């Protein structure tokens, strides 16, 4: 039996909101007593009020007796301390504001950029460390490998621990390790630290589920898009700044810039990021990992979105990898700096992403936005593939449409699973999606390079058409309201009736709590179309 958190009417001028309780007594012997009070109207109804976290203490500390004791002597102790305005108050949960949303996007920008700084300067790093270009390329490879390890092993913990101290600790550890990259003169130390920094560069993937928890359902897609656009900006800034600074100054300056940017983000988040309850603190870590596999094979929607994300990432990475070969060859013969400026095309994505999500994804079924994004991509690929060998307009059009389409589709995919799957499992859901996306990147790099070497630009482009075409087929195999594996039950209407079931419940009806059963809501509200 499940119970919903109550809604309490506040005095005139105060905000009204709801908090869903999402703590299951399956994973704890003494489940906490439910509180049925309300916060602001910006609080997401899906957010589970699991445990009232302490004002200070460790990431795992859920004792309500803990009292703030000031800064600890240790660095991690300092990160566990928080300003009073950031402490969680069950009676007045923190308001999710646009500035906080944008700060999360900015944090994503300067953390994900860590993965891309070395890519344009691998030749310079090879000269600096007196190694072959092949060995130097292992810097980028190991950074990505570390990121994959962090995705799989660290991101699921976002469902188990309090996210404020977890996020701050990861940023601090990564930024401190980054100092070694600024100073070391040994190649072995450089690649080892690059791997470890890659592991810690997963904080944006912790923030995306957090935004999914906190954003109001009718603004979830546009809020997610701000963070996703921040990630795109990170890739843009990393490639462009790295190429420019390495061209005109020492390559180490880009690493010093990143070191300062990470500590700046750490300070800003330390004083502004609110504390939130852990959603499933009683679940053992290995069960968290197993649950990811279990959900992929049991949830049709998750498998569909993961496969689409895999194909999207494969086509995207294949294009950007082989584009360098095309532009460096006749008839273009562009320099590495000129090729790097192609990254500015990402500005179109950053500008249009949140606007598209607000106007389209928040108003229609997410699958509709996925199909539109894929349509953008396949048109761009066709144009770029067949005219790109004789005019630069082809790659430019393809880059704009692929970047735009990928941003729309990835945001809509995340919105889809966050709306319809268990709120308390969003970090695990995001981990599954990102693992598939990362596998797609590896596939796109390998297949794109092989086909370009064998048949040139048209061969690799034709493969990208196949990737996106198959993704469109997957969209039409399972309709936007289908609850099974294949079909269109629920109709063809793509306009969203309600985002969550709670949206159409009268506030007086929400004020119902079953005090006789200690079991608290596990899966949160679901949209009408997902109910069986």
Secondary structure as GFF3:
##gff-version 3
##sequence-region A 1 532
A	DSSP	three_ten_helix	25	27	.	.	.	ID=ss1
A	DSSP	alpha_helix	75	80	.	.	.	ID=ss2
A	DSSP	three_ten_helix	84	86	.	.	.	ID=ss3
A	DSSP	alpha_helix	98	112	.	.	.	ID=ss4
A	DSSP	three_ten_helix	113	115	.	.	.	ID=ss5
A	DSSP	three_ten_helix	119	121	.	.	.	ID=ss6
A	DSSP	alpha_helix	122	129	.	.	.	ID=ss7
A	DSSP	alpha_helix	133	153	.	.	.	ID=ss8
A	DSSP	three_ten_helix	155	159	.	.	.	ID=ss9
A	DSSP	alpha_helix	163	183	.	.	.	ID=ss10
A	DSSP	alpha_helix	187	200	.	.	.	ID=ss11
A	DSSP	alpha_helix	203	214	.	.	.	ID=ss12
A	DSSP	three_ten_helix	217	219	.	.	.	ID=ss13
A	DSSP	alpha_helix	220	248	.	.	.	ID=ss14
A	DSSP	alpha_helix	252	272	.	.	.	ID=ss15
A	DSSP	alpha_helix	285	298	.	.	.	ID=ss16
A	DSSP	alpha_helix	300	328	.	.	.	ID=ss17
A	DSSP	alpha_helix	336	340	.	.	.	ID=ss18
A	DSSP	three_ten_helix	341	345	.	.	.	ID=ss19
A	DSSP	alpha_helix	346	356	.	.	.	ID=ss20
A	DSSP	pi_helix	357	361	.	.	.	ID=ss21
A	DSSP	alpha_helix	366	387	.	.	.	ID=ss22
A	DSSP	alpha_helix	392	420	.	.	.	ID=ss23
A	DSSP	three_ten_helix	423	425	.	.	.	ID=ss24
A	DSSP	alpha_helix	426	455	.	.	.	ID=ss25
A	DSSP	alpha_helix	457	477	.	.	.	ID=ss26
A	DSSP	three_ten_helix	501	504	.	.	.	ID=ss27
A	DSSP	alpha_helix	507	510	.	.	.	ID=ss28
A	DSSP	three_ten_helix	528	530	.	.	.	ID=ss29
###
